[in-house]
Amino acid sequence: MNILIIGGAGYIGSHVAREFLDRGHRVTVYDNLSSGLRENLFPEEAFIHGDILDYTGLLRAAAGGFDALIHLAAFKAAGESMVKPGKYSVNNITGTINILNAAVEGGIKNIVFSSSAAVYGEPEYLPIDEKHPAKPENYYGFTKLEIERFLGWYEKLKGIRFASLRYFNAAGYDVQGRITGLEQNPANLIPVIMEAAAGKRPEIQVFGDDYDTPDGTGVRDYVHVNDLARGHGAALEYITRNDRSLIVNLGSETGLSVMEIIEAARRISGKPIPARIVGRRPGDPAKLTASSKLAHEVLDWTARYSDLDTLIRSTWEAYRRRD
Ligand code: WQD
């Protein structure tokens, strides 16, 4: 297939692009390089330096005879979205409307969208399946949920087929070491730990150790980016083969605590990684884990690389190379 990957130079997007290239597809990446990196582009793919707020540019790109479009171009910092909702409205929502309209104009029928477990909000039960109420607690999660609704309408009105992939905590780096660009100014736990291990920051702050979890620190479902990337391939196959849309969780179904991750990072990197317990971060639930039963059933997808060791080892390999 001929595939347009919007946001394909970013952290997750570059892994997704690699996956589609490996599956033998033709890939064009469209990215404004605001957080994506040239270094994450592959020689086999075409690249268009463009912004999703530039509708003319998008229209021109979408006219390239694509069978499918993968949309991973979004701002993703939940905390920031609560203080800068305008930034998230414009980029995530307006940008996606531009993408949908350009897809319609360009005759692109199939869309795979990067959604998020942030659409669920505070968990009412665990593990979270797709039937769990969607009540986002942050504006970022709200933008993802709204986009799922737009996709539903464009399906009804314009015959678009979509897969919306609700990622849990994306982590890890390509296990074959083919992606080398590191996220700039990360806020997520694992890259922050890696920066502390690499000596780029003095310590890691642990946001609370008094949660109702085995060691008192927050528990999350970390899913390896190679697993996420494989999920995109499987989801695109599913929607094209069955001519049917899909909203599905992608998670490892395993909960890992902040302390478990810090300890694994110390062991694997051999670095001390000073950690300091500070207060809870507002809005953080104690524990989040996914049910990926639907993904097993319909996509035959299971996380393969999302164990603690592979998550940390593959990330440390990427950071260590930069030492
Ligand atoms: C993980 C755990 C923190 C940093 C966020 C978004 C969510 C999704 C994934 C995109 C928590 C703790 C963290 C630190 C810490 N994004 N922590 N010290 O909050 O689960 O999810 O990323 O879709 O929408 O909200 O991820 O990596 O920030 O935190 O102790 O410096 O690590 O409290 O328990 P989170 P995270």
Residues whose N, C-alpha, C, O or C-beta is under 5 A from the ligand:
A	BS01	WQD	K76 A78 S116 A118 F168 N169 A187 N188 L189 V192 Q205 V206 F207 G218 V219 R220 V258 R281 D284
